[in-house]
Amino acid sequence: MPVPVRIPERTAERRARSVPSGKRCGSRGPGGSSRRPRHRAGPERRRRASVSPAAIFGTGTSPAADTPRLPPPGRTRGGRAASRPRAAGSVFILRGGTFLPLSSRAPRGLHDSLAMNAARSGYRVFSANSTAASTELAKKITERLGAELGKSVVYQETNGETRVEIKESVRGQDIFIIQTIPRDVNTAVMELLIMAYALKTSCARNIIGVIPYFPYSKQSKMRKRGSIVCKLLASMLAKAGLTHIITMDLHQKEIQGFFSFPVDNLRASPFLLQYIQEEIPDYRNAVIVAKSPGAAKRAQSYAERLRLGLAVIHGEAQCTEQDMDDGRHSPPMLKNATVHPGLELPLMMAKEKPPITVVGDVGGRIAIIVDDIIDDVESFVAAAEILKERGAYKIFVMATHGLLSADAPRLIEESSIDEVVVTNTVPHEVQKLQCPKIKTVDISLILSEAIRRIHNGESMAYLFRNITVDD
């Protein structure tokens, strides 16, 4: 145990205490002596020689008390090492190696500062959602982590503005913001941005956004005269203060390139595959179906890992008049039209979409349609009708994000689909009450493990075992 140091007091204070009132140091008056009285060289003198915490931390009233003179560590005024401890309890180390005991009379701010320094390497988990239904996933994650949800208040004012208040200190800590996206997407985005900025101005060390379903991910390509809104949102999150993002099954893997900070794109396929193996008794007689050629890679990955067959639905309905009126056919391209003398462009052949057909055998089997998002279910309902006509006797739909917008529950209930399985990345409790066919798979386990690994600086490769890019 380090030995406390006897720190001498200032000369003026020592003379004022050692010499009686009315006498000068060194005078030889009646009864006076030039020597210092020896009866003060006891415990009382040793108590006076110690420096109070108020003088050390600048809480004293005099400038002399704010800047005490400290001897070298482990040495006393006479050059001898201190042999007896000054007080029992904790020891505080000053700059330069000097040890001071922390007595019960130390100011409260001293203990608070030590506790803050001890917890600086910790982390906090917050939820930026203002609705109770959207905080269920955050509560499950904190239960698995054995932590408490951070104290904050998120609400909408009467004029529609979003207000966020952080109710605890986050200085120097890793902060994880769990934000699930309900139907009101724009409000959830503003809640996330404002909370991230509030934590940034509160001096949080790292701000990691846990966004299982990343909003506006469908708008990640330039279409017609629109814009790439996903890129805009990525820039806004970086400007608000986020330093890292944990998400799940991005609509396009290339979205990770929109961010100027790391993005961990987790996969929900292990949980969905486990559901197929445990909840579908005759899954060996199933075939994985892609409802469009664009989803064929994901379906192929599922089929290979389950050792099942693969089928692809090819063909769509004809283009609507609105899709044709996008400027691509004005002016109409003619075969012999010339734009510049000597330059002839080839004829622009328009697409002719074939009628819907199924590539693969689904007769007498269970059809499992896999995709990443279920939003408007019209295409899934149409695919289920085609599969039913081709002989499939059970039809399941598996997806990561169950947005289930508009009249999706009613359409699913009236369709040939037997069961729709989604994860809890998006809250859909109201839709489940409207349609008993909707089932939920909990993915809070992988999100909590990702939070733990990122905070501890561990590798994330364990969470991507046997997972391909096509998942």
Protein Blocks (a to p, Z undefined) as FASTA:
>chain_A
ZZdddddddfklmmmmmpcghiaehiacehiafbdcfklmcmklmmmmpccfklmnopaf
bfklmmccdddehiafkopacfbdfbgcdddddehiiacdddfkbcfklmmmmmmmmmmm
mccdddfbfbfklmmmmmmmmmmnopacddddddddfkopacdddfbdfehiacdddddd
dfblmlmmmmmmmmmmmmmmnopabdcdddfbaghklmmccehjbccfklmmmmmmmmno
pabdcdehifblklmmmpcbdcddddfklmmmmmmmmmmmklmlgccddfbfklmmmmmm
mmmmnopacdddeddddddfklmmnopacccddfklcfbghiacdddddddddddddedd
fehiacddddfbdcbfklmmmmmmmmmmnopabdcdddfblnkgajlmmmmmmmmbfbdc
ddfkbgcklmmmmpmkbccddfklmmmmmmmmmmnopafklmmgoiafkZZ
